[in-house]
Amino acid sequence: MLKRNILLTAFRGTSAEELLKGAECDRLLLSNDKVRDSEILIKAVATGKYDYVICFGQRPHIKDKVHIETIARDGDFSIDTGFDCEKLKVLFEQNGIVAPISHNAGTSFCNRLYWNGLQYILQNELDVKMVFVHIPFMKNITEIERFNKKILDGIEDMGK
């Protein structure tokens, strides 16, 4: 049972969407529209209901592991998550998921969502921690159900 309020997000039509299907916390499925997705995320964050927001996207060229993103970028500017990424890394690894820390949330949808969410949280001085986690494409996950369960178990451990 989760003691903290956690929101998970994923982009529709990705391996991250599959991950969310098994989650027992609030979920937000995004439509792959850079502007609209950020608006939807910000509306959810603005409720003040969540302690943690964990956004998932997919990254090519990784297999059976995740990348925990520490920074969102907008040109020469960057925002650090403030999320305890080391703790999340340990929790994922305790559940059998290799989880390196990364400083590259990408250059498109993932990074834009991350930037806009973190910027909103900072500008409004909200007491919510947000992080972005990249997971592999479906073809790069050996056992999807087992992989997803391990990730969700790590998140559940964070919520305790």
C-alpha positions in Angstrom: 0.0 0.0 0.0 1.4 3.4 -1.0 1.7 5.9 1.8 2.6 8.8 -0.6 0.6 10.1 -3.5 2.4 9.2 -6.7 1.5 10.1 -10.3 3.0 8.1 -13.2 2.9 9.4 -16.7 3.6 7.8 -20.1 3.3 8.6 -23.7 0.6 6.7 -25.6 1.8 4.0 -28.0 5.1 3.4 -26.2 6.5 0.7 -24.0 5.9 3.1 -21.1 2.1 2.9 -21.8 2.4 -0.9 -21.2 4.2 -0.2 -17.9 1.4 2.0 -16.6 -1.3 -0.7 -17.1 -0.1 -2.5 -14.0 0.3 0.5 -11.8 -1.8 0.8 -8.6 -1.3 4.6 -8.3 -2.7 7.5 -10.4 -1.7 7.3 -14.0 -1.7 9.8 -16.8 -1.5 8.7 -20.4 -0.2 11.5 -22.7 -1.1 11.9 -26.4 2.4 12.7 -27.8 1.7 16.3 -28.3 4.5 18.5 -26.9 2.3 21.4 -26.0 -0.9 19.6 -24.9 1.0 17.0 -22.9 2.8 19.6 -20.8 -0.5 21.4 -20.2 -2.1 18.1 -19.0 0.8 17.3 -16.7 0.8 20.8 -15.2 -2.9 20.6 -14.6 -2.4 17.4 -12.7 0.6 18.7 -10.7 -1.3 21.9 -9.9 -3.9 20.0 -7.9 -1.3 19.6 -5.1 -2.3 16.0 -4.7 1.1 14.4 -5.5 4.3 14.0 -3.5 6.0 12.4 -6.5 5.6 12.6 -10.3 7.4 9.9 -12.2 7.3 10.4 -16.0 8.2 7.5 -18.3 9.4 7.6 -21.9 11.2 5.2 -24.1 14.8 5.4 -25.3 16.3 3.5 -28.2 19.5 1.5 -27.7 19.0 0.4 -24.1 18.0 -3.2 -23.2 16.4 -4.5 -20.0 17.4 -1.4 -18.0 16.2 2.1 -17.3 17.9 5.5 -17.3 17.0 7.9 -14.5 17.2 11.4 -15.8 18.5 14.2 -13.5 18.3 17.2 -15.8 15.9 18.8 -18.2 17.3 21.3 -20.7 16.1 24.2 -22.8 18.9 25.5 -25.0 21.7 26.6 -22.7 19.5 26.4 -19.6 19.0 23.4 -17.4 16.9 22.4 -14.4 18.0 19.8 -11.9 15.2 17.5 -10.8 15.7 17.8 -7.0 14.3 14.2 -6.9 16.4 11.7 -4.9 17.6 9.9 -8.0 20.2 7.9 -6.0 17.4 6.5 -3.8 15.3 5.6 -6.9 18.4 3.9 -8.4 18.9 1.8 -5.3 15.2 0.8 -5.2 15.2 -0.2 -8.8 18.4 -2.2 -8.4 17.1 -3.9 -5.3 14.2 -5.1 -7.5 16.5 -6.4 -10.2 16.5 -3.4 -12.6 19.8 -1.9 -13.8 19.2 1.9 -13.4 22.1 4.2 -14.4 21.8 7.9 -13.7 21.7 9.9 -16.9 22.0 13.6 -17.6 20.3 13.6 -21.0 16.5 13.5 -21.1 16.7 13.8 -24.9 15.9 16.6 -27.3 12.2 16.1 -28.0 9.0 15.0 -26.3 10.6 13.6 -23.1 12.8 16.5 -22.4 10.1 19.1 -23.2 7.6 17.5 -20.8 10.3 17.2 -18.1 11.4 20.9 -18.6 7.9 22.2 -18.5 6.9 20.2 -15.5 10.1 21.1 -13.5 9.8 24.7 -14.4 6.2 24.8 -13.3 7.1 23.2 -10.0 10.0 25.6 -9.4 8.1 28.7 -10.4 5.2 27.9 -8.1 7.3 26.6 -5.3 5.4 23.3 -5.1 6.3 20.6 -2.6 6.4 17.8 -5.2 9.3 15.9 -6.6 9.4 15.0 -10.3 11.7 12.7 -12.2 11.9 11.3 -15.8 12.8 7.7 -16.4 13.6 6.2 -19.8 12.7 2.6 -20.4 13.6 0.5 -23.4 11.5 0.0 -26.5 9.3 -3.1 -26.3 11.6 -5.0 -28.6 14.5 -4.4 -26.1 12.7 -5.8 -23.1 13.2 -9.6 -22.7 10.3 -10.3 -20.4 7.9 -7.3 -20.4 5.6 -8.4 -17.5 8.5 -9.3 -15.2 10.4 -6.1 -16.2 7.3 -3.9 -15.5 6.6 -5.6 -12.2 10.2 -4.9 -11.0 9.9 -1.2 -11.9 6.5 -0.8 -10.3 7.8 -2.7 -7.2 10.7 -0.1 -7.0 8.2 2.7 -7.2 6.0 1.2 -4.6 9.0 0.9 -2.3 9.6 4.7 -2.8 6.1 5.4 -1.8 6.4 3.7 1.6 
